């Protein structure tokens, strides 16, 4: 394994910051399994869960992304975002799970992904 591939792997294991519905659509279309954290700035629960979704990204092979729906208000209606943080799980381009119960720990979020995905995920 080269230093470049280690750097690429480390980069891949971080949540991806998205800024629009178009970026979200491209990500969901490109990835088999994607967990997206919808958050807002100033939300204390969102700030608390941010390192947790980072842990999920590093501990699993699931693609994790973060998106502030205020950057693209159509997303609020499109995905019925009523509170933040809201975690949406996409598999093969389809929405398969929603978690909008406030702060959740790493184990709870990994369990949510395992419960709603038909794929076996790798947990390190």
C-alpha positions in Angstrom: 0.0 0.0 0.0 1.4 3.4 -1.0 1.3 6.6 1.0 -1.1 8.0 -1.6 -3.5 5.1 -1.2 -3.4 5.5 2.6 -4.1 9.2 2.3 -7.0 8.5 -0.1 -8.4 5.9 2.3 -8.2 8.3 5.2 -9.9 11.0 3.1 -12.7 8.5 2.1 -13.3 7.7 5.7 -14.4 11.2 6.6 -17.9 12.6 6.1 -18.3 14.3 2.7 -19.6 17.9 2.9 -22.4 18.4 0.4 -23.9 21.8 -0.4 -26.8 21.1 -2.8 -29.5 18.6 -3.8 -27.6 18.0 -7.0 -24.5 17.0 -5.1 -26.6 14.7 -2.9 -28.2 13.1 -6.0 -24.8 12.4 -7.5 -23.5 10.9 -4.3 -26.6 8.7 -3.8 -26.4 7.5 -7.5 -22.7 6.7 -7.2 -22.6 4.9 -3.8 -24.2 1.6 -3.0 -24.9 2.7 0.6 -24.9 6.3 1.8 -25.8 7.8 5.2 -26.6 11.5 5.0 -26.7 13.7 8.1 -29.0 16.7 7.6 -27.9 19.4 10.1 -28.1 23.2 10.6 -25.5 25.6 12.0 -26.2 26.6 15.6 -28.0 23.3 16.4 -26.3 21.9 19.5 -27.6 18.4 18.9 -26.2 18.6 15.3 -22.8 19.8 16.7 -22.9 16.9 19.2 -23.6 14.3 16.5 -21.1 15.5 14.0 -18.1 13.6 15.6 -20.4 10.5 15.9 -21.1 10.4 12.2 -17.3 10.9 11.7 -16.8 7.8 13.8 -19.4 5.9 11.7 -17.5 6.9 8.5 -14.2 5.7 10.0 -15.5 2.6 11.5 -17.6 1.3 8.6 -17.5 1.0 4.8 -20.6 3.1 4.5 -20.2 6.4 2.7 -21.2 9.2 5.1 -22.1 12.8 4.1 -23.3 15.9 5.8 -25.7 18.5 4.3 -27.2 21.7 5.6 -30.7 21.8 4.0 -30.8 25.5 4.4 -28.3 25.6 1.6 -31.0 24.1 -0.7 -34.5 24.6 0.8 -36.1 22.3 -1.7 -34.5 19.4 0.2 -36.6 20.2 3.3 -39.8 19.4 1.5 -38.3 16.7 -0.8 -37.1 14.6 2.2 -39.7 15.9 4.8 -37.0 17.2 7.1 -38.9 18.3 10.2 -36.1 18.4 12.7 -32.3 18.2 12.8 -30.3 16.2 13.0 -32.0 13.8 10.6 -30.1 10.9 9.2 -31.2 9.4 6.0 -29.9 6.1 4.6 -29.8 5.5 0.9 -29.2 2.1 -0.7 -28.9 1.7 -4.4 -30.3 5.2 -4.9 -33.4 4.6 -2.8 -34.2 6.1 0.6 -34.4 3.0 3.0 -34.2 4.5 6.4 -34.7 7.7 8.5 -33.4 8.4 12.0 -34.7 11.7 13.5 -34.6 11.0 17.2 -32.0 13.6 18.4 -28.6 12.6 19.5 -27.5 9.0 18.9 -24.2 7.3 19.6 -22.0 5.5 17.2 -23.3 2.1 18.1 -26.9 3.2 17.7 -26.2 4.7 14.2 -24.3 1.6 13.1 -27.2 -0.5 14.3 -29.6 1.7 12.4 -27.6 1.2 9.2 -27.4 -2.6 9.7 -31.1 -2.8 10.4 -32.2 -0.8 7.3 -29.7 -2.1 4.8 -29.9 -5.4 2.9 -26.1 -5.3 2.6 -23.7 -6.6 5.2 -21.5 -3.6 6.3 -18.0 -3.9 7.4 -17.4 -2.6 11.0 -13.8 -2.1 12.2 
